[in-house]
Amino acid sequence: MNRTSRRMFSMTPSAHQRRSRAAFIEAHAPERWYGTSPTRLGNDGEATMHAPGTLILLCGKMAAGKSTLAARLADERDAMLFGEDALLAALYPDEVHDLDDYRLRSSRLKDAMRPHIVDLLRRGVSVVMDFPANTVRQRQWLRGLIDESAASHELHYLVATDEACKARLARRAVEQPERSATDTPQMFDLVTAYFRPPTDDEGFEVVRHER
């Protein structure tokens, strides 16, 4: 067998074969091989692994400054930012007037977003979730994203007094009149009654911010 024949029957793929295999998989298997970290194909057609992104969460009373911090963290980490308030306003305009309205639409939104958030994290994209992590149940849902994606995480806990939050709430109602129906002292008291700070036994990596 001459040298050309040996190359043709070699078990080691050539560069051309690896590129062809990569192109075939990209075209026919867009959703592929998700374990703790997804597999991507390099320029040589060989599979490479990378670490999941970081999921950044926020906990704090209404008007504690979570959205402001979320935007800053997203800029600093070059992360994707998802804000529940903005998404609910876009998807359900003029439909959220009380806690029952909020719970129903928030649940629908979370169900729709969950697989996409997990996918981003598995692909190595960091995500800032400006969704409240203010109750044990809310944090359990967010914990599910961490467990399913095997991502690292940070839970930023904004510590603020009721008085400071109500003062910010009053300013926000003036600056954003579209929120004046829900940004009220009465709504603050109602929502804050359900607030529970994170505890050690929940197992989160907590970063405290004194406001």
N, C-alpha and C positions, 0 to 999 in steps of 0.2 A: 504494500500500500504506500503510495507516494505521500509527500508532505501535505499536498492539497487535500487528498482524501482524508488524512488524519484530522485536519482542521474541520472538515465537513461533518465527521462522525464524533467529534469531541463532545463530551458531556458538559463542558463549560460553555455557557452561551457567549456569543460574540457581543460587541457593543451594539451592533445593528439589531441583533435579536433582542437584547435587553430593551432598547428603545422601542421596538415594535411591540413587545409585551406590555410596556408601560402605556403606550398609546391605546392598545386594545382594552386594557383594564380601565383606563380613564373614560373610554367611550361606553363601556358596557357594564361597569360596576361602580356607579357614583356613590353608592352607600356600601362601604366595605369595612369589614374586619374591625369592629369596635370591641376592644378589651378595656383594660384600665387606661390605656393610651391608644389613640388611633394610629393606623399605619399610613404613611405617605410614601410616595415613590419619588426617589431622587432623579437627577438627570440621567443617571446610568441605568434606571429602571429597577434598581434594587430598593427593597422596602426599608424605610427608616422610621424610628420611633421618636416621639417627643413627649415631654411632660404636659399634663393638663394645665389649663390656665388657673387663675385664682378667682374665687367667688368672693366678692366684697359685699357685706350686708350692713344694714343700718338699723339701729334700735334707738328710740327716743320718743318722748311725748310729742303730741301734735304741736307744730311750730317750734320745735327745738332746734331746727336748722339742718335737718337731715338732707334735704334736697340740695342745699348750698354745699354741704360737705361732699355729697355724692358727685356733684359736678366737678369739684376740685380733685377728688380722688381719681375720677375717670381721666381727667387731663394728665395728672401726674403719672398714672400707670398705663396710659395709652390703652384704656379698656373700653369695652362697649358699655353704654349706660342705658338702662331701661327704667323709666319712671312710671309708677303705677298711676299717679294722678293724671299725667299727660295722656297715657294710653286710654284710661277710662273716659276722659273728656272727649277724646277723638272717636272712640268706638260707641259710647253711650251718651251723646250730648243731651243735657237736660233730663237725664233719667236717674241720677243719683241724688236723692233728697233726704234719705235717712239711712240708718245703719242696715236695715234689711235690704234696701236697694244696693248698698255698697257690697254687702256680703255676697249677694247673688252674682253680681257682675264681676266682682273680684275673683270669685271662684271660677267663673267661665274663662276669664282672662288667664289665670294661672294654669288651668288645664290646657289651654291652647299653646301657651308659651313654654311649658315645661320641656318638651322634647327638643326644642330649638336652643334653649339655654344649656341643656346638657350637651348637645352637639357642639356648641361653641366652646364650652369648657374642655371637652375631650380633644378638640382640635388645637388646643393650646392658647385659646383666646381668653383673656381675663374679662370678667363681667362684673359691673357694679349694679346691684339690684336696689334701686330706690323704691323698694316695697317695704312696708312696715314689718319689722321683726319684734313686735311689741307684746306679743302674747306667746305662751308656750306652744299653742297650736300653730300660730304663724311660723314660729321658728322650726317646728317639726317639718313643715312643708319645705322650708329652705334647707333643712338638714337632708331631706330626700334628694335635693339637687346635688349636694356635696357627695353623698354616698353613691349615687348613680354614676356620677362623672369621675369619681376618685380625685376631685380637685382639692387643692389647698383652699383655705378660706380665712377671712378676717371678719369679725363682727364688731363694728364700730358703735359704741354705746355713748350717746350724747346725754350727759347728766345736766338737767336744767330744772329750776323751780317752776311751779305752776304760774307764779306771778310773771316771771320772765317770758314764759311761753305765751301767756295771754297778751302781754304787751306786743310781742311779735305778731300775734294773730290779728290784733287790731290794726297794726300797720299794713299787714298783708291784705286785709279786707279792703283797705283804701287803694293800695297799689294794684290789686287784682280784683276789681269789682265783680268779675264773673264767678268768684269764689265766695262772695259775701253771704250766699244762702247757707253755706255749710261752715264757713270760718266764723263761728260765733262762740261766745263764752259758754253757752249752753251745750253746744256740740263738743267743745273741749272737755267739759265736765263729764259728759256722757261717755266719750271715748276713753278718757283717762281712767275711768272706773275699771276698765278692763286691762289696763297697762300692768305688765309684770316684767321687772328687770331680769336680765339673764342670770342664771345661777351656775355655780361651778359644775354641778352634776349634769348639766345639759351638754357639757363637753365642747363648748365653742372657744375659739381663740379670740378673746375679747380685748379690744383697744378702747380705753375710756377717754372721753373728751369732756372736761368740765366747762360748762357754758356760763 
